[in-house]
Amino acid sequence: MMDFAPLTAEPLHEKAYSSLRKALLMGRFAPGQSVTIRGLGASLGISATPVREALQRLIAEGALELAANRTVQVPIMTRARFAEITAIRLRLEPFAGEEALPNADAALCARLEELNNRMFASMAEGRFSDYLADNQSFHFLIYESANQPFLQQMIGLCWLRTGPWLNRLADEGRFHVIANEEHGQMIQALRNRDRGAVSVALAKDIRDAAEVLAIHLES
């Protein structure tokens, strides 16, 4: 059983959705893993109804799927789907980075620097789940600064579909060093208000992760 913090505030279905969505983004569910309303309700400390509503929303977004036997499960990623998602991310995320430039003030860059330093520390101490949480926060802090909610929503849907594969990166030590170097390049590009540099750094970060994940996908 997964360990979630009990949910007490209303509306519970929104809280359940946010908690499950975050777990998917951070790779806490494995590809092909089945989930049950009863099991998730017990982990979240809530009744079946809000869990069911949250699952229906995640199914509609494609983050989960309903199998032939009515089982809810995490979709299996195919090579074709992964290639499509990666191509979309390479269009959307560099664009979001460019659009964030007018709002890239000192406070934003300082927060990004803090997250990047925490990612270095997490990898050094073997806390990969913390690394993933801060990596997500790092990227979406940039995308939120673009002030384009629909663009951010589309990016979020792409991340939801690839999240269950992220734990495959846990043992890729050299990749983490490269990724954090690229994060540093993003921060510098934002400080310099350099559209080309922020776009290039984001695209390279996506491509490098995709290259490693594609190897695990094939196996």
Backbone torsions as a table, in degrees:
resi	resn	phi	psi	omega
1	MET	NA	134.7	179.1
2	MET	-73.8	150.5	-178.0
3	ASP	-100.6	100.5	174.8
4	PHE	-108.8	152.1	172.8
5	ALA	-71.0	135.1	179.2
6	PRO	-57.2	143.1	-179.2
7	LEU	-104.3	131.0	-176.4
8	THR	-126.2	-25.1	-175.6
9	ALA	-81.0	153.4	175.9
10	GLU	-91.8	155.2	-9.8
11	PRO	-78.1	136.1	-173.8
12	LEU	-66.3	-33.1	-178.1
13	HIS	-67.1	-32.5	176.6
14	GLU	-69.4	-41.0	178.4
15	LYS	-64.9	-41.2	178.5
16	ALA	-64.3	-42.8	178.7
17	TYR	-60.2	-47.6	-178.2
18	SER	-62.2	-42.0	-178.4
19	SER	-67.0	-44.0	-180.0
20	LEU	-69.8	-38.3	178.7
21	ARG	-62.6	-43.9	178.7
22	LYS	-62.4	-40.9	179.5
23	ALA	-62.9	-38.7	177.6
24	LEU	-66.9	-43.4	-179.4
25	LEU	-62.5	-32.2	-176.1
26	MET	-92.6	5.9	176.8
27	GLY	75.0	23.1	-179.8
28	ARG	-79.1	-13.3	172.3
29	PHE	-108.8	138.9	-179.4
30	ALA	-90.4	150.3	175.1
31	PRO	-56.9	131.5	-179.6
32	GLY	85.9	-5.6	-178.9
33	GLN	-69.2	135.4	176.1
34	SER	-90.8	146.4	177.0
35	VAL	-128.9	152.7	179.1
36	THR	-122.5	150.2	177.9
37	ILE	-61.9	-43.4	-178.8
38	ARG	-63.7	-45.3	-178.8
39	GLY	-64.1	-43.9	179.3
40	LEU	-67.5	-38.0	178.1
41	GLY	-61.4	-41.0	178.7
42	ALA	-65.7	-40.4	180.0
43	SER	-66.9	-38.3	-178.2
44	LEU	-84.8	-16.4	-179.3
45	GLY	75.9	32.9	-179.7
46	ILE	-134.5	173.4	-178.3
47	SER	-80.0	176.4	-175.2
48	ALA	-69.5	-35.0	-172.3
49	THR	-59.5	-52.6	178.9
50	PRO	-65.2	-31.0	176.6
51	VAL	-65.2	-44.1	-179.7
52	ARG	-60.6	-43.2	179.3
53	GLU	-63.9	-40.2	178.9
54	ALA	-65.1	-41.9	179.7
55	LEU	-65.0	-39.7	179.0
56	GLN	-61.4	-39.0	179.3
57	ARG	-67.1	-42.1	179.4
58	LEU	-68.6	-33.0	175.2
59	ILE	-66.3	-42.0	179.5
60	ALA	-63.0	-31.1	-179.9
61	GLU	-84.1	-7.9	179.6
62	GLY	86.3	3.1	179.5
63	ALA	-74.6	-29.0	174.6
64	LEU	-128.8	165.3	178.3
65	GLU	-140.4	155.0	178.3
66	LEU	-97.8	114.8	-178.5
67	ALA	-76.1	172.8	-176.2
68	ALA	-59.3	-32.2	-179.6
69	ASN	-90.4	17.9	179.1
70	ARG	71.3	12.3	176.0
71	THR	-79.8	137.4	175.2
72	VAL	-89.1	128.6	-178.2
73	GLN	-144.0	163.0	175.1
74	VAL	-77.8	128.5	-178.1
75	PRO	-60.6	146.8	171.2
76	ILE	-82.5	131.9	-179.0
77	MET	-82.9	131.1	173.8
78	THR	-98.3	161.6	178.9
79	ARG	-63.1	-39.4	-178.8
80	ALA	-66.4	-42.0	-179.9
81	ARG	-66.7	-41.1	-179.7
82	PHE	-63.4	-42.3	178.6
83	ALA	-63.0	-40.1	179.4
84	GLU	-64.6	-46.1	-179.3
85	ILE	-63.1	-42.2	179.5
86	THR	-62.1	-42.3	179.0
87	ALA	-62.4	-39.5	178.8
88	ILE	-67.0	-44.3	178.8
89	ARG	-59.6	-38.0	-179.4
90	LEU	-67.1	-19.8	174.4
91	ARG	-87.8	-44.4	-170.3
92	LEU	-79.1	-46.2	-170.2
93	GLU	-73.0	-42.4	172.7
94	PRO	-60.4	-37.3	177.1
95	PHE	-62.2	-43.2	178.4
96	ALA	-62.6	-38.6	177.4
97	GLY	-62.3	-41.7	178.2
98	GLU	-64.5	-41.2	-179.0
99	GLU	-69.4	-19.9	179.8
100	ALA	-79.4	-15.0	-173.3
101	LEU	-55.0	-43.1	-179.7
102	PRO	-60.3	-21.1	-178.2
103	ASN	-107.9	12.0	-177.9
104	ALA	-83.3	74.8	-178.9
105	ASP	-88.1	-178.6	-177.8
106	ALA	-62.9	-35.0	-179.4
107	ALA	-65.5	-42.3	178.6
108	LEU	-63.4	-47.1	-178.1
109	CYS	-64.3	-35.6	178.2
110	ALA	-66.3	-40.8	178.1
111	ARG	-65.7	-40.7	177.8
112	LEU	-64.7	-40.5	177.8
113	GLU	-61.2	-41.6	178.7
114	GLU	-62.2	-44.9	179.4
115	LEU	-64.2	-40.1	-179.9
116	ASN	-64.8	-40.8	177.1
117	ASN	-63.9	-38.4	177.4
118	ARG	-65.5	-35.1	177.6
119	MET	-65.4	-41.0	175.6
120	PHE	-57.8	-46.1	-178.3
121	ALA	-66.2	-40.1	-179.5
122	SER	-62.2	-43.0	-179.6
123	MET	-68.7	-37.7	179.4
124	ALA	-63.9	-30.2	-177.7
125	GLU	-100.5	5.4	176.9
126	GLY	72.4	24.2	180.0
127	ARG	-100.1	77.4	-172.7
128	PHE	-70.2	-33.5	178.7
129	SER	-63.4	-36.8	176.5
130	ASP	-68.1	-37.9	176.6
131	TYR	-58.5	-47.5	-178.6
132	LEU	-63.4	-40.2	179.6
133	ALA	-62.5	-44.0	-179.5
134	ASP	-72.6	-32.4	177.0
135	ASN	-64.2	-42.5	177.1
136	GLN	-63.3	-45.4	180.0
137	SER	-61.2	-40.0	-180.0
138	PHE	-58.8	-53.2	-176.6
139	HIS	-65.3	-45.0	-175.0
140	PHE	-76.0	-19.5	171.8
141	LEU	-65.1	-38.1	175.5
142	ILE	-67.2	-48.2	-175.2
143	TYR	-66.0	-37.2	177.7
144	GLU	-63.7	-31.4	-178.9
145	SER	-69.0	-14.6	176.2
146	ALA	-72.1	-17.6	179.8
147	ASN	56.3	42.3	176.1
148	GLN	-129.5	87.7	-172.5
149	PRO	-57.1	-38.3	-178.7
150	PHE	-68.8	-38.9	176.0
151	LEU	-61.3	-44.9	178.7
152	GLN	-62.8	-38.3	178.5
153	GLN	-62.7	-43.1	180.0
154	MET	-64.6	-40.9	177.5
155	ILE	-63.3	-41.7	179.4
156	GLY	-60.3	-38.0	178.7
157	LEU	-65.0	-36.7	176.5
158	CYS	-65.5	-43.7	-179.8
159	TRP	-65.2	-36.2	179.1
160	LEU	-59.0	-37.1	-176.4
161	ARG	-77.8	-25.2	-179.6
162	THR	-100.0	-14.3	-178.0
163	GLY	-50.6	-47.1	-178.6
164	PRO	-60.2	-13.9	179.0
165	TRP	-93.1	-8.3	-170.2
166	LEU	-65.9	-27.8	178.5
167	ASN	-64.0	-15.3	176.9
168	ARG	-66.7	-15.2	-179.6
169	LEU	-89.2	-2.8	-171.4
170	ALA	-57.7	-38.4	-175.5
171	ASP	-97.9	8.2	-178.4
172	GLU	-90.7	74.2	-173.8
173	GLY	-56.8	-46.7	-178.2
174	ARG	-63.7	-36.3	179.5
175	PHE	-61.1	-40.8	-177.3
176	HIS	-63.6	-38.0	178.1
177	VAL	-63.2	-45.9	179.5
178	ILE	-62.5	-44.4	-178.8
179	ALA	-59.5	-43.5	-178.8
180	ASN	-70.2	-30.8	173.7
181	GLU	-64.1	-40.0	178.7
182	GLU	-67.3	-34.8	175.6
183	HIS	-62.3	-40.6	177.7
184	GLY	-62.7	-37.4	177.7
185	GLN	-66.3	-36.4	176.7
186	MET	-62.7	-44.9	-179.1
187	ILE	-61.1	-45.2	-179.8
188	GLN	-63.4	-39.9	179.1
189	ALA	-64.7	-37.9	177.7
190	LEU	-66.8	-41.2	178.2
191	ARG	-60.8	-39.2	-177.4
192	ASN	-83.8	-3.5	-175.3
193	ARG	53.7	43.3	-176.1
194	ASP	-100.5	101.4	-175.8
195	ARG	-61.1	-45.6	-178.3
196	GLY	-62.7	-42.8	-177.0
197	ALA	-68.2	-40.6	179.9
198	VAL	-68.5	-36.1	177.9
199	SER	-65.6	-44.5	-179.3
200	VAL	-64.3	-43.4	-178.4
201	ALA	-64.9	-41.9	178.3
202	LEU	-65.7	-43.6	-179.6
203	ALA	-63.5	-40.8	179.9
204	LYS	-66.1	-39.8	178.1
205	ASP	-59.9	-44.2	179.9
206	ILE	-65.6	-45.7	-177.7
207	ARG	-64.5	-42.1	-178.3
208	ASP	-64.7	-43.0	177.5
209	ALA	-65.6	-41.5	-179.2
210	ALA	-63.3	-37.3	-179.9
211	GLU	-62.8	-41.9	179.2
212	VAL	-70.2	-44.0	-179.1
213	LEU	-64.8	-34.7	-179.8
214	ALA	-62.8	-34.4	177.4
215	ILE	-63.3	-44.0	178.5
216	HIS	-69.2	-33.0	178.9
217	LEU	-63.0	-41.8	-179.0
218	GLU	-67.7	-29.2	-178.1
219	SER	-87.3	NA	NA
